Amino acid sequence: MQGVTPDTGAIDLNLFVLVNLVALTCIYLWAARRVSTSWPPGSILAFIGSMTALALAYLGPFGAWAHEALWAHMGQHLLVLMVAGPLFVLSSPVRLLFLNVGAVGRRRLIRILRSRVVSCLTNPYFGWSFFALTLLGTHTQWVMNWVLLDHDAMEFIIRPTYLVAAFIFYYPLIGCDLIARRPAPTLRLVSLLLMMIPETVLGIILHLAPIPLYWPYEVSASAYGLDPMADQKFAGALMWALAMVLDGMWVMVAAIEWWRDQERETNRLERRECRESISA
């Protein structure tokens, strides 16, 4: 990545992010311990993986590079949208909350999950549209130049929006968290496959653009003696190629879950036929 890497000694220790990640991890582990051995270790590993991906994206050298190079900024998006988000869904946070509240809290949570608002938010069509709009809309020149110069906008608007968009998109598509109505397996697979469209579009735009699109990165590149066009092309290649690899991985996860559901249903039908033949 010669010509697109800023000062390798730079470190971004964002205490706000660090405190929140540590607090969330402690709360999750405490809640998992409360439900004793019934909580699967795989869910705990998924949550820890999600927090680790967020830490890699927003803390340390990588977090610092993202202020100066577009490829690092794009890498942050990939870590949040396509690693941290789906891993957080696989950790089943809603189910864990359900198991840790009392009878009254469970009834309220069920009513919330069955409400029209949540049904709309967990609709794959809405989730796909919101995810695509977030990805493409935040990379328009006006929005991108604004958030690159406004720390609060990046910290309290863009980053939370990316996490919410990832959770809403993946929540009904993978994992076994509580949901009022899970989409059909074919719709889940198609939604995951179609997410490659906005990712590819953004990657192609960045890679093939004849001029630098975001002037703050052009200024920072000049300050570090870097090539802004090489940086932008590499960022587009990351979104174009690596995003498709990550998408393919989650498609495989959804396909495996579909196969396991079919296997369980087949076993259930076989047991029922066995009982009926014995009673006859």
Backbone hydrogen bonds, N-H to C=O, Kabsch-Sander energy under -0.5 kcal/mol:
donor,donor_aa,acceptor,acceptor_aa,energy
4,V,1,M,-2.1
10,A,7,D,-1.5
12,D,60,G,-1.3
13,L,11,I,-0.6
14,N,12,D,-0.9
15,L,13,L,-1.0
18,L,14,N,-2.7
19,V,15,L,-2.8
20,N,16,F,-1.8
21,L,17,V,-2.5
22,V,18,L,-2.4
23,A,19,V,-2.5
24,L,20,N,-2.6
25,T,21,L,-2.2
26,C,22,V,-2.4
27,I,23,A,-2.4
28,Y,24,L,-2.5
29,L,25,T,-2.5
30,W,26,C,-2.3
31,A,27,I,-2.5
32,A,28,Y,-2.8
33,R,29,L,-2.0
34,R,30,W,-1.6
35,V,31,A,-1.0
36,S,33,R,-1.6
38,S,35,V,-1.3
39,W,36,S,-1.2
43,S,40,P,-0.8
44,I,40,P,-1.2
45,L,41,P,-2.6
46,A,42,G,-2.1
47,F,43,S,-2.1
48,I,44,I,-2.6
49,G,45,L,-2.5
50,S,46,A,-2.0
51,M,47,F,-2.5
52,T,48,I,-2.4
53,A,49,G,-2.2
54,L,50,S,-2.0
55,A,51,M,-2.3
56,L,52,T,-2.6
57,A,53,A,-1.9
58,Y,54,L,-2.3
59,L,55,A,-2.2
60,G,12,D,-1.9
63,G,59,L,-1.0
64,A,60,G,-1.5
65,W,61,P,-2.8
66,A,62,F,-1.6
67,H,64,A,-1.4
68,E,65,W,-1.8
69,A,65,W,-2.6
73,H,69,A,-1.6
74,M,70,L,-2.7
75,G,71,W,-1.9
76,Q,72,A,-1.9
77,H,73,H,-1.6
78,L,74,M,-2.0
79,L,75,G,-2.3
80,V,76,Q,-2.5
81,L,77,H,-3.0
82,M,78,L,-1.8
83,V,79,L,-0.8
84,A,79,L,-3.5
85,G,80,V,-2.2
87,L,83,V,-1.9
88,F,84,A,-2.2
89,V,85,G,-1.8
90,L,86,P,-2.2
91,S,87,L,-0.9
91,S,88,F,-0.5
92,S,89,V,-1.8
96,L,92,S,-1.9
97,L,93,P,-2.2
98,F,94,V,-2.4
99,L,95,R,-2.0
100,N,96,L,-0.9
100,N,97,L,-0.8
101,V,97,L,-0.9
101,V,98,F,-0.5
106,R,102,G,-2.3
107,R,103,A,-2.1
108,R,104,V,-2.2
109,L,105,G,-2.5
110,I,106,R,-2.4
111,R,107,R,-2.1
112,I,108,R,-2.2
113,L,109,L,-2.5
114,R,110,I,-1.7
115,S,112,I,-1.2
119,S,115,S,-2.2
120,C,116,R,-2.2
121,L,117,V,-2.4
122,T,118,V,-2.3
123,N,120,C,-1.2
127,G,123,N,-2.7
128,W,124,P,-2.6
129,S,125,Y,-2.0
130,F,126,F,-2.9
131,F,127,G,-2.2
132,A,128,W,-2.7
133,L,129,S,-2.7
134,T,130,F,-2.4
135,L,131,F,-2.4
136,L,132,A,-2.7
137,G,133,L,-2.7
138,T,134,T,-1.7
139,H,136,L,-0.9
140,T,137,G,-1.3
144,M,140,T,-2.7
145,N,141,Q,-2.5
146,W,142,W,-1.6
147,V,143,V,-2.5
148,L,144,M,-2.0
149,L,145,N,-0.8
149,L,146,W,-0.8
150,D,146,W,-0.9
151,H,149,L,-0.6
154,M,150,D,-1.9
155,E,151,H,-2.8
156,F,152,D,-2.9
157,I,153,A,-1.4
158,I,153,A,-2.4
159,R,154,M,-2.0
161,T,157,I,-1.9
162,Y,158,I,-2.2
163,L,159,R,-1.9
164,V,160,P,-2.6
165,A,161,T,-2.8
166,A,162,Y,-2.2
167,F,163,L,-2.4
168,I,164,V,-2.9
169,F,165,A,-2.1
170,Y,166,A,-2.5
171,Y,167,F,-2.3
173,L,170,Y,-1.2
174,I,170,Y,-2.0
188,R,184,A,-1.9
189,L,185,P,-2.3
190,V,186,T,-2.4
191,S,187,L,-2.3
192,L,188,R,-2.0
193,L,189,L,-2.3
194,L,190,V,-2.7
195,M,191,S,-0.9
196,M,193,L,-1.5
197,I,194,L,-1.8
199,E,195,M,-1.2
200,T,196,M,-2.5
201,V,197,I,-2.6
202,L,198,P,-2.5
203,G,199,E,-2.3
204,I,200,T,-2.7
205,I,201,V,-2.4
206,L,202,L,-2.4
207,H,203,G,-2.4
208,L,204,I,-2.7
209,A,205,I,-1.3
215,W,213,L,-0.6
217,Y,214,Y,-0.8
218,E,214,Y,-1.3
219,V,215,W,-2.4
220,S,216,P,-2.3
221,A,217,Y,-2.2
222,S,218,E,-1.7
223,A,219,V,-1.9
224,Y,220,S,-1.7
225,G,221,A,-0.6
225,G,222,S,-0.5
226,L,221,A,-3.5
227,D,3,G,-2.2
231,D,227,D,-2.2
232,Q,228,P,-2.3
233,K,229,M,-2.6
234,F,230,A,-2.2
235,A,231,D,-2.1
236,G,232,Q,-2.3
237,A,233,K,-2.2
238,L,234,F,-2.1
239,M,235,A,-2.1
240,W,236,G,-2.4
241,A,237,A,-2.9
242,L,237,A,-0.6
242,L,238,L,-1.2
243,A,238,L,-1.1
244,M,240,W,-0.5
245,V,241,A,-1.5
246,L,242,L,-2.4
247,D,243,A,-2.7
248,G,244,M,-2.3
249,M,245,V,-1.6
250,W,246,L,-1.8
251,V,247,D,-2.2
252,M,248,G,-1.9
253,V,249,M,-1.8
254,A,250,W,-2.3
255,A,251,V,-2.3
256,I,252,M,-2.5
257,E,253,V,-2.2
258,W,254,A,-2.1
259,W,255,A,-2.4
260,R,256,I,-2.4
261,D,257,E,-2.3
262,Q,258,W,-2.4
263,E,259,W,-2.2
264,R,260,R,-2.5
265,E,261,D,-2.3
266,T,262,Q,-2.5
267,N,263,E,-2.3
268,R,264,R,-2.2
269,L,265,E,-2.3
270,E,266,T,-2.3
271,R,267,N,-2.3
272,R,268,R,-2.0
273,E,269,L,-2.5
274,C,270,E,-2.1
275,R,271,R,-2.2
276,E,272,R,-2.4
277,S,273,E,-2.3
278,I,274,C,-1.9
279,S,275,R,-2.5
280,A,276,E,-1.7
